Structure formats: structure tokens, C-alpha cells
Amino acid sequence: MTKNLTLIIILVAILILGGCGCGSYNSLVSQDETVKNAWNKVQSDYQRRADLIPNLVNTVKGEAGFERGTLTDVINARASATQMKVDPNDLSPEKVQQFQAAQGQLSQALGRLLVVTENYPNLRANDAFRGLQAQLEGTENRIKTSRNDFNDAVQTYNTKVRSFPTNIFAGMMGFKQRPGFAAEAGAERAPEVKF
């Protein structure tokens, strides 16, 4: 009788742990997929910005006497940023930082381009330029929203991975914490605009 009771208790414990493990695993998979989807949206918004840049550059090239060095910087930064892709299955802190650095260089080059264009009233009055500038501003807002959504998804996932008892199953099943976006070095200082 005691032997049967012990066996029943062991089987019930195994079933409970198995059920908890399956539930934890499925929940972690769901959160992991949410993080991957949010990352893909971030990359999509950065790609939208990269796709707009050739039109902006061509519009600006039309302005006689425009500074070619600034255009070259934008073109080179765009090329570098579009080559940097990070697989959502391999989101290491280093790779996210490299991606962010490449995108930051492009942001700086675009910022310089827009500042320099202030010296060209004909260009600023050009409808195509104004339209592209508005699209770029909208895209920058989309990027910010996508990065915030990505960070929210990462926070939810990381909380799940670190919470007890899920952390036990997460460790056994290979789920690890994911990095989020962080402010770039020097982002606390406002950019200096000179004319």
C-alpha cells in the first residue's frame, strides 16, 4: 500500500512538473517569437529610411554648387548601414551594438545633410525635397516606435526567462536573455547646429 502511494505521488509530481515545463516552454517560444518579430520591424523601418535616401540625394544633387562631400558621406553611410543585418535568432549584445552604430552613422550623415541644405533656399523650396524630408521625419518616428516596441518585447521576454520557476526550464531549454536597444554614447548631449 505504501509502495503504491509513493508511486502515485511520484507520478503526480512528474505530471505536474511536465505540465509546468510544457506551459513554460510554450510561453517562452511565444515571447521569443514576439522579440524576433519586433526586431524584424526595426530592420524594416531602417530599410525604409535607406530606400528613401537615394531619392533625397538625387534631389539634393540637382542644386547647383551643393557640397559633394556631404552627399558622399550620406551615400557611404547608407551603404554601410544596409550591409549590416542581424539575424533575429542571434541577437547578441555585440551584434545589436554594431547594428546600432552603423545606423547611428547614417543618422549623423543625414543630420549634416539636412543642416547644410538650410543654406540653399531654392532646395528648401523644392516640393520634392520637402516631401522627402517629411517622409524621412516620419520614418525616423517609425524607427523610434519600432525600437521602443522591440525593447518592450525584450523586457517581457527577459522577465519571463528570469522569473521562477520558468528560469529553471529556460536554462534547460536554452532560452537566454536578449539585448535591447540602448542610447548611443554621447546621445545625452544635444547636437550642435551651426550655420
Rosetta blueprint (number, residue, H / E / L):
1 M L
2 T H
3 K H
4 N H
5 L H
6 T H
7 L H
8 I H
9 I H
10 I H
11 L H
12 V H
13 A H
14 I H
15 L H
16 I H
17 L H
18 G H
19 G H
20 C H
21 G H
22 C H
23 G H
24 S H
25 Y H
26 N H
27 S H
28 L H
29 V H
30 S H
31 Q H
32 D H
33 E H
34 T H
35 V H
36 K H
37 N H
38 A H
39 W H
40 N H
41 K H
42 V H
43 Q H
44 S H
45 D H
46 Y H
47 Q H
48 R H
49 R H
50 A H
51 D H
52 L H
53 I H
54 P H
55 N H
56 L H
57 V H
58 N H
59 T H
60 V H
61 K H
62 G L
63 E L
64 A L
65 G L
66 F L
67 E L
68 R H
69 G H
70 T H
71 L H
72 T H
73 D H
74 V H
75 I H
76 N H
77 A H
78 R H
79 A H
80 S H
81 A H
82 T H
83 Q H
84 M L
85 K L
86 V L
87 D L
88 P H
89 N H
90 D H
91 L L
92 S L
93 P H
94 E H
95 K H
96 V H
97 Q H
98 Q H
99 F H
100 Q H
101 A H
102 A H
103 Q H
104 G H
105 Q H
106 L H
107 S H
108 Q H
109 A H
110 L H
111 G H
112 R H
113 L H
114 L H
115 V H
116 V H
117 T H
118 E L
119 N L
120 Y L
121 P H
122 N H
123 L H
124 R H
125 A H
126 N L
127 D H
128 A H
129 F H
130 R H
131 G H
132 L H
133 Q H
134 A H
135 Q H
136 L H
137 E H
138 G H
139 T H
140 E H
141 N H
142 R H
143 I H
144 K H
145 T H
146 S H
147 R H
148 N H
149 D H
150 F H
151 N H
152 D H
153 A H
154 V H
155 Q H
156 T H
157 Y H
158 N H
159 T H
160 K H
161 V H
162 R H
163 S L
164 F L
165 P L
166 T H
167 N H
168 I H
169 F H
170 A H
171 G H
172 M H
173 M H
174 G L
175 F L
176 K L
177 Q L
178 R L
179 P L
180 G L
181 F L
182 A L
183 A L
184 E L
185 A L
186 G L
187 A L
188 E L
189 R L
190 A L
191 P L
192 E L
193 V L
194 K L
195 F L
